[in-house]
């Protein structure tokens, strides 16, 4: 399912507020300087969401990777819970990038990305509709391609 622009904006604003602005407000001891940033973030989130959902591939991938690197920094691999893939941001990442840090994903992750069960992924892989990885799981690129194909059929 393609995420709605307003849902993606709301999720981006909420994540930035929780991960960046709230800690900054705490660090600044509630200083009023953070409030104008909330307005800027709302406006910028609208712009980012528009690019992520409807922009050309290069711009969309660039915006997504900047947001992902900022909101999900870490030394370890990016491994969100399965429910994250069903969120507006998870869906736009799956459609535009695939998995931002993995060449292959498990059947469970592929199912979450596609919005189907692990058994559904197995069936698609058995029928050659998803490419299997030699070490197990499926290729992230094939999951992304499947999402893009579904988008053109439903458009």
N, C-alpha and C positions, 0 to 999 in steps of 0.2 A: 504494500500500500504506500503510495506516495504521500509524504508528510505535507500537511497544510502549512502555508507560510506563517500564519499567525501562531500556530502551535510551536513551530520551530523558534520563532521570535521569543515567545514566552519561556521556552526551555532555556534558550541562550541567556536571556536576562536573568532568570532564576539561578542558573549555574554560575554566572559571573558574579552575581550578588553574593552567593554563598561562598564561593571559592576565593574571590578576590576582594570585593568591596567590604563585606562584613569584617574580614580580618584586618583590612586597612583601617576601618573605622575603630576597631578595638585598639589597634596600635596607636592611632592618633587620639585616643581617649575621647571618642565621640565628636571630633572636630567637624564643623559644618562644611569643610572643604570637600567631603566625600559626597554630599547630596547632589551637587551639580554633575558629578561623574555618573550618577544613576541616570540622569536625563540623557547624557551623552551616550551611555551604553544602550539605552532603549533605542535611540536613533540609529546607532551603528549596528545594533542587532537586526534591525529591519533591513538595512543594506546588506549585511552578511547573509541573512536568510534568502534574500532575493537572488544573490549571486549563487549561493549553494544550491538552491532549488532550480533556478531558471537560467543561470549564467552559462557561458561556454565552459567546456571541460577544464581548460587550463585555469581560468579564474576560479571556478568552483573548487577544484582540488587545492589551489593555493589558499583560499579562504578556509576550507575545512582543515587543512593541515596546520595553519596558524592557530585556529581555535583549539584543535586537539592538543597541540604542543603546549598551549597556554593553560588549558583547563585540566589536562591530564599529564602533567610532567612526572617524570620518574626515571629511575635507573633500570627498572625491570620492564618486561614486555607489557604492552597494553593488552589487558585481559579483562574487559568489563563483564559484569554479570549478564546472563542471557537476556534478562528483561530490558537491559539497556538498548539492545538491538531493535526493540519494538518501539522505542521512544522516537520522537521526531528527529532528533539529532542522529540517533543510531540508524534510522532508515535512510536519511540523506547521505550519511557516510557510506552505508552499504551500497547504495545506488551509484554514487559518484566516485568512490575510491575502492570499494570492496572492504577488506580489512586493512586498516592503515599500517599494520605492523606484521602481517603474516601472509606468507605465500599460500599456506594451506590452513584449513580450519576443520575442527571435528564436525561430525554429523549434527551434533547438538547445536553448535554455534551456527552452522550453515542453516539449520532449521529455524533458529531464532532470527537470523538475517532475512530469511525468506518468508517467515510467518507461517511455517508448516512444522510438522512433527519430524523427529529424527527418522522415523520410518518412512515418511514422505521423501526425505533426502535420500535415504537408501534406495527407494524405488526409482527416483530420478537418476541416481548414479548407475543403477543396474540397467536402465534403459538408455544410457548414454547421454542423458540430458544435462548432467553435471559431470565434470571431469574429475576422476579420482586422482589423488596424489599417490605416488608409489609407496610412500611411507605411511599411508593411512589418511583418512579424511578426504576432503575435496579441495580442489584449487579455489582459492578466493576469487580469482578472475572469472571462473565459471559461475560462481554464485552471483557476482556482479552482472555478468552477461545475462543470466537468467532474469534478474530483476529488471534490467533494461528491456529485454524482450517482452516481459509482462507489461511494462509501462507502455510500449508501443501498441500492444494488442488492446489495452484498456483505454487508450487515448482516443 
